[in-house]
């Protein structure tokens, strides 16, 4: 199987998102982690007007640097103590919640004679990373004292583990905590990093607190959709990615398995409906390649039945046109499928680069 990436469409999406946010005084940080820091994708975001990139893994940042990307990069995942030296060498800014980690970054930055910028993450409801709001002043005070680092701002994240919807209220909580820190410590924070793609809905509705001046956007640029519900954003393209896999079997079979059903190869407990004999195709891709449940077949009448590590079964009884052995079926991926496919060693990657001097 392969995944095809149209960087020109990514560039156009980035341009729209950057313009949408710039009108409200918000800088867009282009998140490359779903594409494993692919330099061509990074270039597409930069060509679309993004000025800073972000990724969650240092190996991806190294890939961008080796590919000639010189723009500032933000490390999204909380740094490990063991990687402090590489963090300050490869990135200019990182998201943090632990004072001890920032101490390690401070020592590394001093050793290299540079200043590393820190965004202090605050918990606003999703229960992933971030200090509790009542701890923010004390934590910021400790971080502010550390040489070789700059407390550049504060940030928050919702929706990624708790599934909490981004709202004006939980974004305002971040702003309120940031203002409390500023007043208590007599400083002015340069950055209020208010969220990610799901926060764009607040921007569109005019509900984003005016103090927020940065968003970290990946899915919105790559796929042109809102993270919280896969709703289309005002972007020209929702199809910058395409997954293609070859049909390796077509047979008519009963729709119900025969025998005692327990769990499947991926540890799931399937539930089956008796639909009688159905025409089924097996395609050469599976869960070891990407998140199959995050694919949508493009051909009318084709539905995904299930997948094991190496094979995906699709119902093609009503396919229009009929599916043939050896042909390729196309699928639209959503974010989870893109992120897993791009990280898979068994997936062929086809990149279409940006087009020079073309308007979106």
SVG drawing of the C-alpha trace seen along z (x, -y; Angstrom):
<svg xmlns="http://www.w3.org/2000/svg" viewBox="-29 -44 58 68">
<polyline fill="none" stroke="black" stroke-width="0.4" points="0.0,0.0 1.0,-3.6 0.0,-7.0 0.1,-10.0 0.7,-13.5 -0.1,-16.6 2.1,-19.4 0.6,-22.1 -2.8,-21.4 -1.2,-21.6 0.4,-24.9 -2.9,-26.3 -4.6,-25.2 -1.8,-26.7 -2.2,-30.0 -5.9,-30.1 -5.4,-29.2 -2.6,-31.7 -4.7,-34.5 -7.7,-33.5 -5.7,-33.7 -3.6,-36.8 -6.8,-38.8 -7.2,-38.1 -3.6,-38.7 -2.8,-35.0 0.4,-33.4 0.1,-29.8 2.7,-27.2 2.6,-24.5 2.6,-21.0 4.4,-18.4 4.2,-15.4 1.5,-13.5 4.0,-13.5 7.0,-12.6 8.7,-15.9 8.9,-15.3 10.9,-18.2 8.6,-18.6 5.5,-19.0 7.4,-21.4 8.3,-23.5 4.7,-23.5 3.6,-24.9 6.4,-27.5 5.5,-28.5 1.9,-29.0 3.0,-31.6 3.7,-29.6 6.8,-31.0 7.4,-28.4 7.1,-24.6 6.3,-22.1 6.8,-18.4 6.6,-16.0 9.7,-13.9 13.3,-14.9 13.9,-12.3 11.4,-14.2 13.1,-17.5 16.5,-16.0 14.8,-14.9 13.7,-18.4 17.1,-19.9 18.9,-17.4 16.4,-18.2 17.5,-21.9 14.7,-23.3 16.1,-26.2 12.9,-27.7 12.4,-27.8 10.9,-24.6 8.8,-24.0 9.0,-20.7 5.4,-19.7 5.9,-16.6 7.2,-17.4 11.0,-17.0 12.6,-14.0 15.3,-14.8 17.7,-12.5 17.3,-14.5 17.7,-18.0 21.0,-18.6 19.4,-17.6 16.3,-19.6 18.2,-22.9 20.4,-22.1 17.5,-21.2 14.6,-23.3 14.2,-26.9 11.2,-26.5 9.5,-23.7 6.3,-23.0 7.0,-22.2 5.3,-21.6 8.2,-20.3 10.6,-22.6 13.3,-19.9 13.1,-19.4 13.5,-23.2 16.6,-23.0 18.1,-20.4 17.3,-22.6 18.8,-25.5 22.1,-23.6 22.2,-22.4 21.4,-25.9 24.2,-27.4 26.6,-24.8 25.8,-25.7 25.7,-29.5 22.2,-29.9 18.8,-30.8 16.0,-28.2 12.4,-29.5 9.8,-27.9 6.0,-27.7 4.6,-26.7 1.6,-24.4 -1.5,-24.8 -4.2,-22.2 -7.5,-23.5 -9.6,-20.3 -8.3,-17.6 -6.1,-16.0 -3.0,-15.5 0.0,-17.7 0.1,-21.0 0.3,-22.2 -2.9,-22.9 -4.0,-26.6 -3.3,-27.2 0.3,-26.0 1.1,-28.2 2.5,-31.2 4.9,-29.2 6.1,-27.0 6.5,-30.1 8.5,-31.8 10.9,-28.9 11.3,-28.7 11.9,-32.4 15.0,-32.2 16.8,-29.7 19.6,-31.1 19.8,-30.0 16.0,-29.8 13.3,-32.4 9.8,-32.0 8.2,-33.1 4.6,-32.3 1.9,-29.9 -0.1,-27.3 -2.9,-24.8 -4.2,-21.7 -7.6,-20.1 -9.3,-17.3 -6.4,-15.0 -6.9,-12.5 -10.0,-13.5 -11.9,-14.4 -12.8,-17.8 -14.2,-20.2 -12.4,-23.5 -14.6,-26.4 -14.2,-30.1 -14.4,-29.3 -11.5,-26.8 -9.4,-29.0 -10.2,-32.0 -9.0,-30.0 -5.6,-29.9 -5.7,-33.6 -6.8,-34.3 -3.9,-32.2 -1.4,-33.9 -2.6,-37.3 -2.3,-36.1 1.3,-35.0 2.1,-38.3 0.7,-40.3 2.3,-38.2 5.7,-38.2 5.8,-41.6 6.5,-40.2 4.9,-40.3 4.5,-37.0 5.0,-37.2 3.0,-34.1 -0.4,-32.8 -0.6,-29.5 -4.3,-28.9 -4.6,-25.4 -4.6,-23.5 -6.8,-22.8 -10.0,-22.5 -9.5,-26.1 -10.0,-27.4 -13.7,-27.1 -13.5,-29.8 -11.5,-32.0 -14.2,-31.5 -17.0,-32.4 -15.2,-35.4 -15.1,-33.8 -11.4,-33.4 -10.2,-35.6 -8.2,-38.4 -5.2,-37.7 -4.5,-34.4 -1.8,-35.1 -0.7,-31.6 -2.3,-28.3 -0.5,-25.1 -2.2,-23.7 -1.5,-20.4 -4.7,-18.6 -6.4,-21.8 -3.5,-22.5 -2.9,-18.9 -6.5,-17.7 -8.6,-21.0 -10.9,-19.7 -11.7,-20.5 -10.1,-18.0 -13.2,-17.7 -15.6,-16.4 -13.8,-16.1 -15.9,-19.1 -14.5,-20.9 -12.7,-24.2 -12.8,-27.1 -9.8,-25.5 -9.7,-24.7 -8.7,-21.1 -9.7,-18.2 -8.0,-15.7 -4.3,-16.4 -3.7,-12.7 -4.8,-9.5 -4.3,-5.9 -4.1,-3.3 -4.1,0.5 -4.2,3.4 -7.0,6.1 -5.5,9.5 -8.8,11.6 -12.4,11.4 -14.8,14.0 -18.5,14.4 -18.7,15.6 -21.3,15.7 -21.3,12.5 -21.2,14.4 -18.1,16.1 -18.5,19.8 -17.4,21.1 -17.1,19.7 -16.2,15.9 -13.8,14.5 -11.4,11.6 -9.8,10.8 -6.1,10.6 -5.9,7.0 -7.5,7.8 -11.0,6.5 -14.3,8.2 -16.1,8.0 -19.9,8.0 -21.3,9.4 -24.6,9.0 -26.0,11.7 -26.5,10.0 -26.4,13.2 -23.7,14.0 -21.7,10.9 -19.1,10.2 -15.9,9.4 -12.5,8.1 -9.2,8.5 -6.7,5.6 -3.0,5.7 -2.9,3.4 -3.6,3.8 -3.4,2.4 0.4,2.8 0.4,0.3 -2.0,-2.3 -5.2,-2.8 -7.7,-1.1 -10.7,-2.4 -9.7,-6.0 -10.1,-5.3 -13.1,-6.1 -13.4,-4.2 -13.7,-6.5 -15.5,-4.1 -19.3,-4.2 -20.8,-1.0 -17.5,0.1 -17.5,0.5 -14.8,1.7 -15.7,4.9 -12.6,5.3 -8.8,5.6 -6.0,7.7 -2.3,6.8 -1.8,7.4 -5.2,7.6 -8.3,5.4 -11.6,6.9 -14.1,4.7 -17.6,5.4 -17.8,4.7 -21.3,6.2 -22.7,2.8 -19.4,1.3 -19.8,-1.0 -18.0,-0.2 -17.4,3.5 -14.1,4.3 -11.6,6.5 -8.7,8.6 -5.4,6.8 -6.8,3.3 -6.2,0.6 -8.8,-0.8 -8.5,-4.4 -9.3,-5.6 -9.6,-9.0 -7.6,-9.0 -8.5,-11.1 -5.8,-12.2 -5.1,-8.9 -4.6,-7.0 -2.2,-9.7 -0.2,-9.7 0.2,-5.9 0.7,-5.5 3.4,-8.1 5.3,-6.4 5.0,-2.9 8.1,-1.4 5.9,0.9 4.0,-1.9 5.3,-3.5 5.3,-7.3 4.6,-9.4 5.2,-13.1 3.9,-15.7 5.9,-18.9 4.6,-22.4 4.2,-24.2 6.1,-27.5 4.2,-30.7 0.8,-29.2 -2.1,-30.9 -4.5,-28.8"/>
</svg>
